[in-house]
């Protein structure tokens, strides 16, 4: 099935593959309480959540205003970058801002710690986006992990 957005009613329509029949479906955020919409959005992974926030203004407003949605994803970064996340939260930054500030660092650190770059001999062999500023403690953890391998 393929989805199309009807501009007239702002309803989501399903186009059947065997025919051109449009079956209108109302935008769930217009009929459900906001708490239920947040619960539905909470089932999305981070990439899907970001894409969903681009769907329409109503979805964007719900997603952007829900600290709960961003907190859930930020907790995965917390496991890798606890000091940075804790510092951002102490400074009063929202969960979304904290996530944005630490997401790339968390991904890079996790890959280094798992040994993904253990056999790299030259800087040119590093994959794109595999480096970002890391603090001294993080480099210490990475070096310890490399020595243990």
C-alpha positions in Angstrom: 0.0 0.0 0.0 1.1 3.5 -0.6 0.2 6.5 1.5 -0.6 10.0 0.1 -1.6 13.1 2.0 -4.8 14.7 0.8 -4.4 18.5 0.8 -8.2 19.1 0.9 -9.0 17.4 4.2 -5.5 16.9 5.6 -6.4 13.3 6.0 -4.0 10.5 5.2 -5.3 8.3 2.4 -4.4 4.8 1.5 -4.1 4.1 -2.3 -4.9 0.5 -3.0 -2.5 -1.3 -5.3 -5.2 -3.0 -7.4 -7.2 0.2 -8.0 -7.3 3.9 -7.6 -9.7 3.9 -4.7 -8.8 6.3 -1.9 -9.7 5.3 1.6 -9.5 8.3 3.9 -7.9 7.9 7.3 -8.0 10.8 9.8 -4.8 12.0 11.3 -4.7 10.2 14.7 -3.3 13.3 16.5 -6.5 15.2 15.7 -8.7 12.6 17.4 -6.6 11.1 20.2 -5.6 12.9 23.4 -2.0 14.3 23.2 -0.9 11.8 25.8 -1.9 8.9 23.5 -0.2 10.5 20.5 3.0 10.8 22.6 2.7 7.1 23.5 2.5 6.2 19.8 5.5 8.4 18.9 7.4 6.9 21.8 7.5 3.6 19.9 9.6 5.2 17.1 13.4 5.0 16.9 15.2 8.2 16.8 15.5 8.5 13.1 11.8 7.8 12.6 10.9 10.3 15.3 12.8 13.0 13.6 11.1 12.2 10.3 7.7 12.1 11.9 8.3 15.6 13.3 8.6 16.8 9.7 5.2 15.3 8.7 3.0 18.2 9.6 2.8 21.1 12.1 0.6 19.2 14.6 3.0 16.2 14.7 5.9 18.6 15.0 4.3 20.5 17.9 3.6 17.3 19.8 7.0 15.8 19.2 9.0 19.0 19.9 7.0 19.8 23.1 7.4 16.3 24.6 10.5 16.1 26.7 9.5 12.5 27.5 10.2 11.4 23.8 13.7 12.9 23.8 14.5 11.7 27.3 14.0 8.1 26.2 16.5 8.4 23.4 18.9 10.5 25.5 19.1 7.7 28.0 20.9 5.5 25.4 23.5 8.2 25.0 23.7 8.5 28.8 25.1 5.0 29.1 28.1 6.1 27.0 28.5 9.8 27.8 27.1 10.1 31.4 29.3 13.0 32.5 28.4 15.1 29.5 24.7 14.3 29.8 24.6 14.9 33.5 26.4 18.3 33.0 23.9 19.4 30.4 21.0 18.5 32.5 22.5 20.3 35.5 22.8 23.4 33.3 19.1 23.2 32.7 19.2 22.0 29.1 16.2 20.1 27.7 16.4 16.4 26.9 16.3 17.2 23.2 19.1 19.7 23.4 21.1 17.3 25.5 20.6 14.6 23.0 21.6 16.7 20.1 24.7 17.9 21.9 25.8 14.4 22.8 24.4 12.0 20.2 27.3 12.0 17.7 29.9 11.8 20.5 28.0 8.8 22.0 28.0 7.0 18.7 31.7 7.6 18.0 32.7 6.6 21.6 30.6 3.4 21.4 32.2 2.4 18.1 35.7 3.0 19.4 35.0 1.0 22.6 33.6 -1.9 20.6 36.9 -2.0 18.7 35.4 -1.0 15.3 38.6 1.1 14.6 41.1 -1.2 16.3 42.8 -2.3 13.0 43.0 1.2 11.4 46.6 2.0 10.5 46.2 5.4 8.9 44.0 8.4 9.5 42.8 8.1 5.8 41.4 4.6 6.6 38.9 6.0 9.2 35.3 6.0 8.0 33.6 9.4 7.5 32.0 10.8 10.7 34.1 8.5 12.9 35.7 11.4 14.7 34.5 14.2 16.9 35.9 16.1 19.9 36.2 13.7 22.9 37.4 14.6 26.4 40.6 13.2 28.0 38.6 10.6 30.1 36.9 9.2 27.0 40.3 8.8 25.2 41.6 7.1 28.4 38.7 4.6 28.2 39.3 4.0 24.5 43.0 3.4 25.1 42.3 1.0 28.0 39.9 -0.9 25.8 42.5 -1.1 23.0 45.2 -2.3 25.4 42.8 -5.0 26.7 42.2 -6.3 23.2 
